[in-house]
Amino acid sequence: MTRLLLTLLFFCLTKNVAAEDFQMPESQQTPGGVASINLGTLPAKPTARFNDIPVAVLQTSDSFYALLGIPLNTKPGWHPLEVESIDGTITTYEFEVVGKDYPEQHITITNNRQVNPNETDMVRIRKDRTSIANAKRYRHDELLGLRFDVPVEGIRSSSFGSRRFFNKQPRRPHGGMDIAAPEGTPVYAPADAYVIETGDYFFSGKCIFLGHGEGLQTFYAHLSKIDVEPGALVKRGQKIGEVGATGRVTGAHLHWSVGLNRTWVDPELFLTTGSGN
């Protein structure tokens, strides 16, 4: 799915414009991608679930659409989306996920504890995981932003989905986009959002979760400074923090993730036209 087409879909869905005023995009139905599923004309907004997790349901003038993130570990093939109408009727929609190969990335970390944590570290890591999982569960119905500007000026140093090896040990695929920039470089909100949570985690360092509505989130890690508080409303272009080198890093950069229905998806799909560096 091109950035322009996804931008057009998002604009039309949030502004509830006529179907003839936009071109429906082709979904990028790959692991780490986004699927948009036409639910047709319904008397009221339904609820939808994928892998038993709520997904975004958006409305045009003549149809409802389910917009869902596809986890990186999703197997190719057909997968069900369950949709419940206001009268309790449940309808299953099937969509196909096509396989995608992501490149390998080998990283050397000089602090061995950042690769093989000790037991004291693991106590903190387990606490961090609970906090992060709670933040990812947060959702609100009001759509505040659905297309994003790049949040920091810099050079993209690592792409989404890379299969990572730290000190030759395999780890989870990269769940975001890395943008290298000097420490202290301002980081800006890419769209209007609520501040869900801020934290200082073992691997992610100082970080921020923003909620853009319907389960769409953005995440900012390895910051040197955080300028916002949980519960605040931030506007597109507002400074939220500064680039740093906190947590597990090899140098100063921003790790930026985009999440839908509690899964990280490719941020590239959400960029406004011409936002690339």
Secondary structure, DSSP 8 states (H G I E B T S, - for coil): --HHHHHHHHHHHHHT--GGGS-----B-STT-EEEEEEE--SS--EEEETTEE-EEEE-SS-EEEEEE--TT--SEEEEEEEE-TTS-EEEEEEEE------EEEE--S-GGGTS--HHHHHHHHHHHHHHHHHHH---SS---SSB--SS-SEEEE-TT-EEEETTEE-----SEEEE--TT-EEE-SS-EEEEEEEEETTTEEEEEEEEETTEEEEEEEEEEE---TT-EE-TT-EEEEEB--SS-SSSEEEEEEEETTEEE-GGGGB-TT---
